[in-house]
Amino acid sequence: MKTIIVLTFFGILGCTFCHVPTGPEGCRDVYNQAKSDFDLRKFFTGSWYLTYAKHRNHTADCVKFDGTANPFQIKYEVKRALRPTTN
């Protein structure tokens, strides 16, 4: 019973002093400051490519995003390519 009380006390104490990250210091707040004539459908129409490779001799992911305006959809396709290993 003493163990439960002590663990509960330290749990509450830990939550009291925990730090909640709010973002990098010194950055401007850009919330709701988008371009006034921003056209979401025009921006996301077409193909976007995203490539991610963490290590040189591991697989590389290539993601293709296709956006359409009518109806508004964003589809994606992931292609994995094996990179050759060099010794």
PDB file of N, CA, C and O in Angstrom:
ATOM      1  N   MET A   1       0.823  -1.191   0.000  1.00  0.00           N
ATOM      2  CA  MET A   1       0.000   0.000   0.000  1.00  0.00           C
ATOM      3  C   MET A   1       0.867   1.254   0.000  1.00  0.00           C
ATOM      4  O   MET A   1       0.551   2.239  -0.668  1.00  0.00           O
ATOM      5  N   LYS A   2       1.967   1.208   0.759  1.00  0.00           N
ATOM      6  CA  LYS A   2       2.868   2.361   0.810  1.00  0.00           C
ATOM      7  C   LYS A   2       3.485   2.616  -0.565  1.00  0.00           C
ATOM      8  O   LYS A   2       3.683   3.763  -0.966  1.00  0.00           O
ATOM      9  N   THR A   3       3.784   1.531  -1.279  1.00  0.00           N
ATOM     10  CA  THR A   3       4.389   1.663  -2.603  1.00  0.00           C
ATOM     11  C   THR A   3       3.440   2.375  -3.570  1.00  0.00           C
ATOM     12  O   THR A   3       3.869   3.221  -4.355  1.00  0.00           O
ATOM     13  N   ILE A   4       2.168   2.034  -3.513  1.00  0.00           N
ATOM     14  CA  ILE A   4       1.187   2.662  -4.399  1.00  0.00           C
ATOM     15  C   ILE A   4       1.072   4.151  -4.099  1.00  0.00           C
ATOM     16  O   ILE A   4       0.986   4.964  -5.020  1.00  0.00           O
ATOM     17  N   ILE A   5       1.070   4.512  -2.824  1.00  0.00           N
ATOM     18  CA  ILE A   5       0.967   5.918  -2.437  1.00  0.00           C
ATOM     19  C   ILE A   5       2.198   6.690  -2.889  1.00  0.00           C
ATOM     20  O   ILE A   5       2.079   7.798  -3.412  1.00  0.00           O
ATOM     21  N   VAL A   6       3.385   6.110  -2.690  1.00  0.00           N
ATOM     22  CA  VAL A   6       4.629   6.778  -3.085  1.00  0.00           C
ATOM     23  C   VAL A   6       4.693   6.940  -4.606  1.00  0.00           C
ATOM     24  O   VAL A   6       5.070   8.005  -5.096  1.00  0.00           O
ATOM     25  N   LEU A   7       4.330   5.898  -5.355  1.00  0.00           N
ATOM     26  CA  LEU A   7       4.358   5.992  -6.821  1.00  0.00           C
ATOM     27  C   LEU A   7       3.341   7.011  -7.334  1.00  0.00           C
ATOM     28  O   LEU A   7       3.625   7.742  -8.283  1.00  0.00           O
ATOM     29  N   THR A   8       2.167   7.066  -6.717  1.00  0.00           N
ATOM     30  CA  THR A   8       1.173   8.060  -7.098  1.00  0.00           C
ATOM     31  C   THR A   8       1.677   9.468  -6.821  1.00  0.00           C
ATOM     32  O   THR A   8       1.486  10.370  -7.636  1.00  0.00           O
ATOM     33  N   PHE A   9       2.319   9.660  -5.677  1.00  0.00           N
ATOM     34  CA  PHE A   9       2.868  10.966  -5.321  1.00  0.00           C
ATOM     35  C   PHE A   9       3.916  11.416  -6.333  1.00  0.00           C
ATOM     36  O   PHE A   9       3.880  12.552  -6.805  1.00  0.00           O
ATOM     37  N   PHE A  10       4.853  10.523  -6.669  1.00  0.00           N
ATOM     38  CA  PHE A  10       5.894  10.885  -7.634  1.00  0.00           C
ATOM     39  C   PHE A  10       5.315  11.073  -9.045  1.00  0.00           C
ATOM     40  O   PHE A  10       5.827  11.886  -9.815  1.00  0.00           O
ATOM     41  N   GLY A  11       4.268  10.340  -9.385  1.00  0.00           N
ATOM     42  CA  GLY A  11       3.617  10.538 -10.681  1.00  0.00           C
ATOM     43  C   GLY A  11       2.981  11.912 -10.787  1.00  0.00           C
ATOM     44  O   GLY A  11       3.119  12.588 -11.806  1.00  0.00           O
ATOM     45  N   ILE A  12       2.282  12.327  -9.731  1.00  0.00           N
ATOM     46  CA  ILE A  12       1.671  13.662  -9.719  1.00  0.00           C
ATOM     47  C   ILE A  12       2.749  14.734  -9.698  1.00  0.00           C
ATOM     48  O   ILE A  12       2.623  15.751 -10.380  1.00  0.00           O
ATOM     49  N   LEU A  13       3.798  14.520  -8.928  1.00  0.00           N
ATOM     50  CA  LEU A  13       4.901  15.472  -8.861  1.00  0.00           C
ATOM     51  C   LEU A  13       5.582  15.615 -10.221  1.00  0.00           C
ATOM     52  O   LEU A  13       5.922  16.724 -10.633  1.00  0.00           O
ATOM     53  N   GLY A  14       5.781  14.496 -10.917  1.00  0.00           N
ATOM     54  CA  GLY A  14       6.402  14.540 -12.246  1.00  0.00           C
ATOM     55  C   GLY A  14       5.549  15.278 -13.259  1.00  0.00           C
ATOM     56  O   GLY A  14       6.073  16.029 -14.081  1.00  0.00           O
ATOM     57  N   CYS A  15       4.236  15.073 -13.211  1.00  0.00           N
ATOM     58  CA  CYS A  15       3.333  15.770 -14.140  1.00  0.00           C
ATOM     59  C   CYS A  15       3.255  17.258 -13.837  1.00  0.00           C
ATOM     60  O   CYS A  15       2.990  18.061 -14.732  1.00  0.00           O
ATOM     61  N   THR A  16       3.482  17.627 -12.592  1.00  0.00           N
ATOM     62  CA  THR A  16       3.430  19.035 -12.211  1.00  0.00           C
ATOM     63  C   THR A  16       4.564  19.825 -12.840  1.00  0.00           C
ATOM     64  O   THR A  16       4.372  20.970 -13.248  1.00  0.00           O
ATOM     65  N   PHE A  17       5.734  19.228 -12.923  1.00  0.00           N
ATOM     66  CA  PHE A  17       6.911  19.941 -13.408  1.00  0.00           C
ATOM     67  C   PHE A  17       7.309  19.561 -14.834  1.00  0.00           C
ATOM     68  O   PHE A  17       8.406  19.910 -15.269  1.00  0.00           O
ATOM     69  N   CYS A  18       6.459  18.865 -15.564  1.00  0.00           N
ATOM     70  CA  CYS A  18       6.823  18.485 -16.929  1.00  0.00           C
ATOM     71  C   CYS A  18       6.747  19.706 -17.840  1.00  0.00           C
ATOM     72  O   CYS A  18       5.967  20.628 -17.600  1.00  0.00           O
ATOM     73  N   HIS A  19       7.555  19.698 -18.872  1.00  0.00           N
ATOM     74  CA  HIS A  19       7.630  20.817 -19.815  1.00  0.00           C
ATOM     75  C   HIS A  19       6.918  20.423 -21.100  1.00  0.00           C
ATOM     76  O   HIS A  19       7.199  19.367 -21.667  1.00  0.00           O
ATOM     77  N   VAL A  20       6.018  21.244 -21.553  1.00  0.00           N
ATOM     78  CA  VAL A  20       5.311  21.004 -22.805  1.00  0.00           C
ATOM     79  C   VAL A  20       5.965  21.857 -23.887  1.00  0.00           C
ATOM     80  O   VAL A  20       5.904  23.085 -23.818  1.00  0.00           O
ATOM     81  N   PRO A  21       6.599  21.224 -24.898  1.00  0.00           N
ATOM     82  CA  PRO A  21       7.244  22.015 -25.954  1.00  0.00           C
ATOM     83  C   PRO A  21       6.202  22.742 -26.794  1.00  0.00           C
ATOM     84  O   PRO A  21       5.201  22.151 -27.200  1.00  0.00           O
ATOM     85  N   THR A  22       6.436  24.011 -27.051  1.00  0.00           N
ATOM     86  CA  THR A  22       5.497  24.820 -27.820  1.00  0.00           C
ATOM     87  C   THR A  22       6.028  25.192 -29.194  1.00  0.00           C
ATOM     88  O   THR A  22       5.300  25.794 -29.983  1.00  0.00           O
ATOM     89  N   GLY A  23       7.254  24.858 -29.500  1.00  0.00           N
ATOM     90  CA  GLY A  23       7.835  25.203 -30.794  1.00  0.00           C
ATOM     91  C   GLY A  23       9.141  25.930 -30.601  1.00  0.00           C
ATOM     92  O   GLY A  23       9.489  26.295 -29.478  1.00  0.00           O
ATOM     93  N   PRO A  24       9.868  26.146 -31.675  1.00  0.00           N
ATOM     94  CA  PRO A  24      11.150  26.837 -31.571  1.00  0.00           C
ATOM     95  C   PRO A  24      10.979  28.269 -31.075  1.00  0.00           C
ATOM     96  O   PRO A  24      10.001  28.942 -31.400  1.00  0.00           O
ATOM     97  N   GLU A  25      11.930  28.712 -30.299  1.00  0.00           N
ATOM     98  CA  GLU A  25      11.896  30.078 -29.777  1.00  0.00           C
ATOM     99  C   GLU A  25      12.275  31.063 -30.879  1.00  0.00           C
ATOM    100  O   GLU A  25      13.145  30.767 -31.698  1.00  0.00           O
ATOM    101  N   GLY A  26      11.646  32.201 -30.908  1.00  0.00           N
ATOM    102  CA  GLY A  26      11.994  33.254 -31.848  1.00  0.00           C
ATOM    103  C   GLY A  26      11.354  33.147 -33.215  1.00  0.00           C
ATOM    104  O   GLY A  26      11.618  33.987 -34.075  1.00  0.00           O
ATOM    105  N   CYS A  27      10.502  32.122 -33.452  1.00  0.00           N
ATOM    106  CA  CYS A  27       9.849  31.988 -34.754  1.00  0.00           C
ATOM    107  C   CYS A  27       8.589  32.837 -34.793  1.00  0.00           C
ATOM    108  O   CYS A  27       7.899  32.994 -33.786  1.00  0.00           O
ATOM    109  N   ARG A  28       8.302  33.377 -35.955  1.00  0.00           N
ATOM    110  CA  ARG A  28       7.083  34.170 -36.120  1.00  0.00           C
ATOM    111  C   ARG A  28       5.862  33.270 -36.042  1.00  0.00           C
ATOM    112  O   ARG A  28       5.911  32.108 -36.444  1.00  0.00           O
ATOM    113  N   ASP A  29       4.785  33.802 -35.533  1.00  0.00           N
ATOM    114  CA  ASP A  29       3.519  33.088 -35.517  1.00  0.00           C
ATOM    115  C   ASP A  29       2.817  33.356 -36.840  1.00  0.00           C
ATOM    116  O   ASP A  29       2.404  34.483 -37.112  1.00  0.00           O
ATOM    117  N   VAL A  30       2.683  32.327 -37.657  1.00  0.00           N
ATOM    118  CA  VAL A  30       2.083  32.502 -38.977  1.00  0.00           C
ATOM    119  C   VAL A  30       0.694  31.887 -39.048  1.00  0.00           C
ATOM    120  O   VAL A  30       0.189  31.629 -40.141  1.00  0.00           O
ATOM    121  N   TYR A  31       0.079  31.652 -37.916  1.00  0.00           N
ATOM    122  CA  TYR A  31      -1.254  31.069 -37.877  1.00  0.00           C
ATOM    123  C   TYR A  31      -2.251  32.033 -38.515  1.00  0.00           C
ATOM    124  O   TYR A  31      -2.318  33.208 -38.151  1.00  0.00           O
ATOM    125  N   ASN A  32      -3.010  31.529 -39.453  1.00  0.00           N
ATOM    126  CA  ASN A  32      -4.021  32.310 -40.184  1.00  0.00           C
ATOM    127  C   ASN A  32      -3.431  33.508 -40.924  1.00  0.00           C
ATOM    128  O   ASN A  32      -4.093  34.538 -41.051  1.00  0.00           O
ATOM    129  N   GLN A  33      -2.212  33.391 -41.408  1.00  0.00           N
ATOM    130  CA  GLN A  33      -1.606  34.466 -42.177  1.00  0.00           C
ATOM    131  C   GLN A  33      -1.253  33.986 -43.583  1.00  0.00           C
ATOM    132  O   GLN A  33      -0.208  34.353 -44.121  1.00  0.00           O
ATOM    133  N   ALA A  34      -2.113  33.175 -44.173  1.00  0.00           N
ATOM    134  CA  ALA A  34      -1.865  32.672 -45.520  1.00  0.00           C
ATOM    135  C   ALA A  34      -2.079  33.785 -46.540  1.00  0.00           C
ATOM    136  O   ALA A  34      -2.682  34.817 -46.243  1.00  0.00           O
ATOM    137  N   LYS A  35      -1.586  33.558 -47.717  1.00  0.00           N
ATOM    138  CA  LYS A  35      -1.762  34.507 -48.810  1.00  0.00           C
ATOM    139  C   LYS A  35      -3.255  34.734 -49.036  1.00  0.00           C
ATOM    140  O   LYS A  35      -4.036  33.782 -49.019  1.00  0.00           O
ATOM    141  N   SER A  36      -3.648  35.967 -49.245  1.00  0.00           N
ATOM    142  CA  SER A  36      -5.079  36.295 -49.323  1.00  0.00           C
ATOM    143  C   SER A  36      -5.768  35.668 -50.533  1.00  0.00           C
ATOM    144  O   SER A  36      -6.933  35.280 -50.439  1.00  0.00           O
ATOM    145  N   ASP A  37      -5.073  35.561 -51.670  1.00  0.00           N
ATOM    146  CA  ASP A  37      -5.695  34.985 -52.864  1.00  0.00           C
ATOM    147  C   ASP A  37      -5.201  33.559 -53.130  1.00  0.00           C
ATOM    148  O   ASP A  37      -5.113  33.140 -54.285  1.00  0.00           O
ATOM    149  N   PHE A  38      -4.883  32.820 -52.079  1.00  0.00           N
ATOM    150  CA  PHE A  38      -4.384  31.449 -52.193  1.00  0.00           C
ATOM    151  C   PHE A  38      -5.490  30.536 -52.712  1.00  0.00           C
ATOM    152  O   PHE A  38      -6.583  30.492 -52.149  1.00  0.00           O
ATOM    153  N   ASP A  39      -5.198  29.807 -53.791  1.00  0.00           N
ATOM    154  CA  ASP A  39      -6.159  28.880 -54.385  1.00  0.00           C
ATOM    155  C   ASP A  39      -5.697  27.460 -54.083  1.00  0.00           C
ATOM    156  O   ASP A  39      -4.749  26.964 -54.692  1.00  0.00           O
ATOM    157  N   LEU A  40      -6.370  26.813 -53.145  1.00  0.00           N
ATOM    158  CA  LEU A  40      -5.985  25.478 -52.695  1.00  0.00           C
ATOM    159  C   LEU A  40      -6.049  24.462 -53.825  1.00  0.00           C
ATOM    160  O   LEU A  40      -5.157  23.623 -53.950  1.00  0.00           O
ATOM    161  N   ARG A  41      -7.076  24.522 -54.639  1.00  0.00           N
ATOM    162  CA  ARG A  41      -7.230  23.551 -55.723  1.00  0.00           C
ATOM    163  C   ARG A  41      -6.133  23.711 -56.785  1.00  0.00           C
ATOM    164  O   ARG A  41      -5.638  22.714 -57.309  1.00  0.00           O
ATOM    165  N   LYS A  42      -5.759  24.918 -57.098  1.00  0.00           N
ATOM    166  CA  LYS A  42      -4.695  25.150 -58.079  1.00  0.00           C
ATOM    167  C   LYS A  42      -3.339  24.701 -57.523  1.00  0.00           C
ATOM    168  O   LYS A  42      -2.510  24.164 -58.258  1.00  0.00           O
ATOM    169  N   PHE A  43      -3.123  24.921 -56.237  1.00  0.00           N
ATOM    170  CA  PHE A  43      -1.850  24.576 -55.616  1.00  0.00           C
ATOM    171  C   PHE A  43      -1.616  23.069 -55.601  1.00  0.00           C
ATOM    172  O   PHE A  43      -0.499  22.616 -55.850  1.00  0.00           O
ATOM    173  N   PHE A  44      -2.660  22.283 -55.310  1.00  0.00           N
ATOM    174  CA  PHE A  44      -2.496  20.843 -55.188  1.00  0.00           C
ATOM    175  C   PHE A  44      -2.795  20.080 -56.465  1.00  0.00           C
ATOM    176  O   PHE A  44      -2.814  18.849 -56.432  1.00  0.00           O
ATOM    177  N   THR A  45      -3.030  20.744 -57.589  1.00  0.00           N
ATOM    178  CA  THR A  45      -3.259  20.064 -58.857  1.00  0.00           C
ATOM    179  C   THR A  45      -1.911  19.748 -59.496  1.00  0.00           C
ATOM    180  O   THR A  45      -1.015  20.592 -59.530  1.00  0.00           O
ATOM    181  N   GLY A  46      -1.779  18.532 -59.998  1.00  0.00           N
ATOM    182  CA  GLY A  46      -0.532  18.123 -60.626  1.00  0.00           C
ATOM    183  C   GLY A  46       0.175  17.063 -59.804  1.00  0.00           C
ATOM    184  O   GLY A  46      -0.401  16.508 -58.868  1.00  0.00           O
ATOM    185  N   SER A  47       1.416  16.784 -60.150  1.00  0.00           N
ATOM    186  CA  SER A  47       2.182  15.737 -59.472  1.00  0.00           C
ATOM    187  C   SER A  47       3.272  16.340 -58.609  1.00  0.00           C
ATOM    188  O   SER A  47       3.948  17.287 -59.012  1.00  0.00           O
ATOM    189  N   TRP A  48       3.437  15.789 -57.427  1.00  0.00           N
ATOM    190  CA  TRP A  48       4.504  16.157 -56.505  1.00  0.00           C
ATOM    191  C   TRP A  48       5.293  14.891 -56.211  1.00  0.00           C
ATOM    192  O   TRP A  48       4.709  13.814 -56.090  1.00  0.00           O
ATOM    193  N   TYR A  49       6.619  15.004 -56.096  1.00  0.00           N
ATOM    194  CA  TYR A  49       7.470  13.855 -55.806  1.00  0.00           C
ATOM    195  C   TYR A  49       8.236  14.116 -54.516  1.00  0.00           C
ATOM    196  O   TYR A  49       8.761  15.209 -54.301  1.00  0.00           O
ATOM    197  N   LEU A  50       8.294  13.104 -53.667  1.00  0.00           N
ATOM    198  CA  LEU A  50       9.017  13.188 -52.409  1.00  0.00           C
ATOM    199  C   LEU A  50       9.916  11.970 -52.314  1.00  0.00           C
ATOM    200  O   LEU A  50       9.439  10.840 -52.415  1.00  0.00           O
ATOM    201  N   THR A  51      11.207  12.184 -52.121  1.00  0.00           N
ATOM    202  CA  THR A  51      12.160  11.088 -52.006  1.00  0.00           C
ATOM    203  C   THR A  51      12.773  11.101 -50.625  1.00  0.00           C
ATOM    204  O   THR A  51      13.160  12.153 -50.116  1.00  0.00           O
ATOM    205  N   TYR A  52      12.861   9.927 -50.019  1.00  0.00           N
ATOM    206  CA  TYR A  52      13.422   9.820 -48.682  1.00  0.00           C
ATOM    207  C   TYR A  52      14.373   8.639 -48.640  1.00  0.00           C
ATOM    208  O   TYR A  52      13.990   7.514 -48.960  1.00  0.00           O
ATOM    209  N   ALA A  53      15.602   8.892 -48.249  1.00  0.00           N
ATOM    210  CA  ALA A  53      16.584   7.833 -48.062  1.00  0.00           C
ATOM    211  C   ALA A  53      17.415   8.187 -46.843  1.00  0.00           C
ATOM    212  O   ALA A  53      18.079   9.223 -46.815  1.00  0.00           O
ATOM    213  N   LYS A  54      17.377   7.322 -45.832  1.00  0.00           N
ATOM    214  CA  LYS A  54      18.078   7.631 -44.591  1.00  0.00           C
ATOM    215  C   LYS A  54      19.542   7.210 -44.655  1.00  0.00           C
ATOM    216  O   LYS A  54      20.427   7.980 -44.282  1.00  0.00           O
ATOM    217  N   HIS A  55      19.799   6.006 -45.120  1.00  0.00           N
ATOM    218  CA  HIS A  55      21.170   5.510 -45.197  1.00  0.00           C
ATOM    219  C   HIS A  55      21.522   5.201 -46.647  1.00  0.00           C
ATOM    220  O   HIS A  55      20.645   4.935 -47.469  1.00  0.00           O
ATOM    221  N   ARG A  56      22.786   5.238 -46.941  1.00  0.00           N
ATOM    222  CA  ARG A  56      23.243   5.084 -48.314  1.00  0.00           C
ATOM    223  C   ARG A  56      22.958   3.698 -48.886  1.00  0.00           C
ATOM    224  O   ARG A  56      22.628   3.585 -50.066  1.00  0.00           O
ATOM    225  N   ASN A  57      23.075   2.662 -48.096  1.00  0.00           N
ATOM    226  CA  ASN A  57      22.930   1.311 -48.634  1.00  0.00           C
ATOM    227  C   ASN A  57      21.601   0.657 -48.248  1.00  0.00           C
ATOM    228  O   ASN A  57      21.502  -0.570 -48.252  1.00  0.00           O
ATOM    229  N   HIS A  58      20.591   1.443 -47.918  1.00  0.00           N
ATOM    230  CA  HIS A  58      19.266   0.910 -47.640  1.00  0.00           C
ATOM    231  C   HIS A  58      18.310   1.305 -48.762  1.00  0.00           C
ATOM    232  O   HIS A  58      18.705   1.961 -49.726  1.00  0.00           O
ATOM    233  N   THR A  59      17.071   0.903 -48.627  1.00  0.00           N
ATOM    234  CA  THR A  59      16.100   1.212 -49.671  1.00  0.00           C
ATOM    235  C   THR A  59      15.774   2.701 -49.683  1.00  0.00           C
ATOM    236  O   THR A  59      15.842   3.381 -48.659  1.00  0.00           O
ATOM    237  N   ALA A  60      15.428   3.174 -50.839  1.00  0.00           N
ATOM    238  CA  ALA A  60      15.001   4.565 -50.993  1.00  0.00           C
ATOM    239  C   ALA A  60      13.511   4.565 -51.313  1.00  0.00           C
ATOM    240  O   ALA A  60      13.050   3.803 -52.163  1.00  0.00           O
ATOM    241  N   ASP A  61      12.779   5.408 -50.643  1.00  0.00           N
ATOM    242  CA  ASP A  61      11.350   5.524 -50.902  1.00  0.00           C
ATOM    243  C   ASP A  61      11.102   6.737 -51.780  1.00  0.00           C
ATOM    244  O   ASP A  61      11.600   7.829 -51.506  1.00  0.00           O
ATOM    245  N   CYS A  62      10.336   6.537 -52.827  1.00  0.00           N
ATOM    246  CA  CYS A  62       9.931   7.637 -53.696  1.00  0.00           C
ATOM    247  C   CYS A  62       8.412   7.677 -53.677  1.00  0.00           C
ATOM    248  O   CYS A  62       7.753   6.726 -54.098  1.00  0.00           O
ATOM    249  N   VAL A  63       7.863   8.766 -53.196  1.00  0.00           N
ATOM    250  CA  VAL A  63       6.417   8.900 -53.088  1.00  0.00           C
ATOM    251  C   VAL A  63       5.948   9.911 -54.124  1.00  0.00           C
ATOM    252  O   VAL A  63       6.471  11.023 -54.204  1.00  0.00           O
ATOM    253  N   LYS A  64       4.960   9.515 -54.914  1.00  0.00           N
ATOM    254  CA  LYS A  64       4.382  10.403 -55.922  1.00  0.00           C
ATOM    255  C   LYS A  64       2.971  10.768 -55.467  1.00  0.00           C
ATOM    256  O   LYS A  64       2.145   9.892 -55.210  1.00  0.00           O
ATOM    257  N   PHE A  65       2.704  12.073 -55.371  1.00  0.00           N
ATOM    258  CA  PHE A  65       1.389  12.572 -55.001  1.00  0.00           C
ATOM    259  C   PHE A  65       0.733  13.160 -56.237  1.00  0.00           C
ATOM    260  O   PHE A  65       1.323  14.006 -56.910  1.00  0.00           O
ATOM    261  N   ASP A  66      -0.476  12.722 -56.541  1.00  0.00           N
ATOM    262  CA  ASP A  66      -1.249  13.271 -57.657  1.00  0.00           C
ATOM    263  C   ASP A  66      -2.482  13.956 -57.102  1.00  0.00           C
ATOM    264  O   ASP A  66      -3.271  13.347 -56.379  1.00  0.00           O
ATOM    265  N   GLY A  67      -2.644  15.218 -57.440  1.00  0.00           N
ATOM    266  CA  GLY A  67      -3.809  15.965 -56.976  1.00  0.00           C
ATOM    267  C   GLY A  67      -4.750  16.280 -58.113  1.00  0.00           C
ATOM    268  O   GLY A  67      -4.316  16.614 -59.216  1.00  0.00           O
ATOM    269  N   THR A  68      -6.039  16.175 -57.849  1.00  0.00           N
ATOM    270  CA  THR A  68      -7.057  16.544 -58.824  1.00  0.00           C
ATOM    271  C   THR A  68      -7.987  17.567 -58.190  1.00  0.00           C
ATOM    272  O   THR A  68      -8.221  17.546 -56.982  1.00  0.00           O
ATOM    273  N   ALA A  69      -8.514  18.460 -59.016  1.00  0.00           N
ATOM    274  CA  ALA A  69      -9.346  19.541 -58.500  1.00  0.00           C
ATOM    275  C   ALA A  69     -10.827  19.181 -58.456  1.00  0.00           C
ATOM    276  O   ALA A  69     -11.557  19.712 -57.619  1.00  0.00           O
ATOM    277  N   ASN A  70     -11.284  18.300 -59.328  1.00  0.00           N
ATOM    278  CA  ASN A  70     -12.715  18.012 -59.352  1.00  0.00           C
ATOM    279  C   ASN A  70     -12.948  16.519 -59.435  1.00  0.00           C
ATOM    280  O   ASN A  70     -12.793  15.983 -60.533  1.00  0.00           O
ATOM    281  N   PRO A  71     -13.295  15.813 -58.416  1.00  0.00           N
ATOM    282  CA  PRO A  71     -13.412  16.248 -57.015  1.00  0.00           C
ATOM    283  C   PRO A  71     -12.032  16.421 -56.403  1.00  0.00           C
ATOM    284  O   PRO A  71     -11.055  15.844 -56.882  1.00  0.00           O
ATOM    285  N   PHE A  72     -11.954  17.210 -55.354  1.00  0.00           N
ATOM    286  CA  PHE A  72     -10.665  17.495 -54.718  1.00  0.00           C
ATOM    287  C   PHE A  72     -10.151  16.230 -54.043  1.00  0.00           C
ATOM    288  O   PHE A  72     -10.714  15.780 -53.045  1.00  0.00           O
ATOM    289  N   GLN A  73      -9.066  15.648 -54.598  1.00  0.00           N
ATOM    290  CA  GLN A  73      -8.475  14.416 -54.076  1.00  0.00           C
ATOM    291  C   GLN A  73      -6.965  14.504 -54.170  1.00  0.00           C
ATOM    292  O   GLN A  73      -6.419  15.171 -55.049  1.00  0.00           O
ATOM    293  N   ILE A  74      -6.307  13.827 -53.259  1.00  0.00           N
ATOM    294  CA  ILE A  74      -4.859  13.658 -53.337  1.00  0.00           C
ATOM    295  C   ILE A  74      -4.582  12.170 -53.203  1.00  0.00           C
ATOM    296  O   ILE A  74      -4.864  11.573 -52.165  1.00  0.00           O
ATOM    297  N   LYS A  75      -4.031  11.572 -54.248  1.00  0.00           N
ATOM    298  CA  LYS A  75      -3.681  10.150 -54.243  1.00  0.00           C
ATOM    299  C   LYS A  75      -2.169  10.039 -54.203  1.00  0.00           C
ATOM    300  O   LYS A  75      -1.463  10.913 -54.706  1.00  0.00           O
ATOM    301  N   TYR A  76      -1.671   8.966 -53.604  1.00  0.00           N
ATOM    302  CA  TYR A  76      -0.227   8.793 -53.565  1.00  0.00           C
ATOM    303  C   TYR A  76       0.152   7.359 -53.868  1.00  0.00           C
ATOM    304  O   TYR A  76      -0.634   6.430 -53.687  1.00  0.00           O
ATOM    305  N   GLU A  77       1.386   7.207 -54.336  1.00  0.00           N
ATOM    306  CA  GLU A  77       1.936   5.911 -54.699  1.00  0.00           C
ATOM    307  C   GLU A  77       3.364   5.857 -54.169  1.00  0.00           C
ATOM    308  O   GLU A  77       4.144   6.786 -54.376  1.00  0.00           O
ATOM    309  N   VAL A  78       3.706   4.761 -53.484  1.00  0.00           N
ATOM    310  CA  VAL A  78       5.040   4.607 -52.907  1.00  0.00           C
ATOM    311  C   VAL A  78       5.805   3.580 -53.720  1.00  0.00           C
ATOM    312  O   VAL A  78       5.334   2.462 -53.930  1.00  0.00           O
ATOM    313  N   LYS A  79       6.988   3.967 -54.176  1.00  0.00           N
ATOM    314  CA  LYS A  79       7.869   3.047 -54.899  1.00  0.00           C
ATOM    315  C   LYS A  79       9.135   2.872 -54.083  1.00  0.00           C
ATOM    316  O   LYS A  79       9.745   3.853 -53.657  1.00  0.00           O
ATOM    317  N   ARG A  80       9.530   1.637 -53.867  1.00  0.00           N
ATOM    318  CA  ARG A  80      10.763   1.356 -53.132  1.00  0.00           C
ATOM    319  C   ARG A  80      11.798   0.814 -54.113  1.00  0.00           C
ATOM    320  O   ARG A  80      11.529  -0.108 -54.883  1.00  0.00           O
ATOM    321  N   ALA A  81      12.965   1.399 -54.066  1.00  0.00           N
ATOM    322  CA  ALA A  81      14.050   0.974 -54.949  1.00  0.00           C
ATOM    323  C   ALA A  81      15.217   0.517 -54.093  1.00  0.00           C
ATOM    324  O   ALA A  81      15.639   1.225 -53.179  1.00  0.00           O
ATOM    325  N   LEU A  82      15.734  -0.654 -54.385  1.00  0.00           N
ATOM    326  CA  LEU A  82      16.904  -1.142 -53.660  1.00  0.00           C
ATOM    327  C   LEU A  82      18.147  -0.476 -54.206  1.00  0.00           C
ATOM    328  O   LEU A  82      18.363  -0.425 -55.417  1.00  0.00           O
ATOM    329  N   ARG A  83      18.939   0.019 -53.321  1.00  0.00           N
ATOM    330  CA  ARG A  83      20.205   0.630 -53.740  1.00  0.00           C
ATOM    331  C   ARG A  83      21.289  -0.439 -53.707  1.00  0.00           C
ATOM    332  O   ARG A  83      21.309  -1.269 -52.798  1.00  0.00           O
ATOM    333  N   PRO A  84      22.167  -0.431 -54.662  1.00  0.00           N
ATOM    334  CA  PRO A  84      23.247  -1.422 -54.651  1.00  0.00           C
ATOM    335  C   PRO A  84      24.216  -1.155 -53.504  1.00  0.00           C
ATOM    336  O   PRO A  84      24.533  -0.008 -53.190  1.00  0.00           O
ATOM    337  N   THR A  85      24.672  -2.228 -52.893  1.00  0.00           N
ATOM    338  CA  THR A  85      25.640  -2.088 -51.804  1.00  0.00           C
ATOM    339  C   THR A  85      27.042  -2.173 -52.371  1.00  0.00           C
ATOM    340  O   THR A  85      27.315  -2.979 -53.261  1.00  0.00           O
ATOM    341  N   THR A  86      27.921  -1.346 -51.858  1.00  0.00           N
ATOM    342  CA  THR A  86      29.314  -1.364 -52.292  1.00  0.00           C
ATOM    343  C   THR A  86      30.176  -1.807 -51.131  1.00  0.00           C
ATOM    344  O   THR A  86      29.964  -1.387 -49.993  1.00  0.00           O
ATOM    345  N   ASN A  87      31.135  -2.643 -51.411  1.00  0.00           N
ATOM    346  CA  ASN A  87      32.043  -3.137 -50.360  1.00  0.00           C
ATOM    347  C   ASN A  87      33.383  -2.486 -50.454  1.00  0.00           C
ATOM    348  O   ASN A  87      34.270  -2.780 -49.653  1.00  0.00           O
TER     349      ASN A  87
END
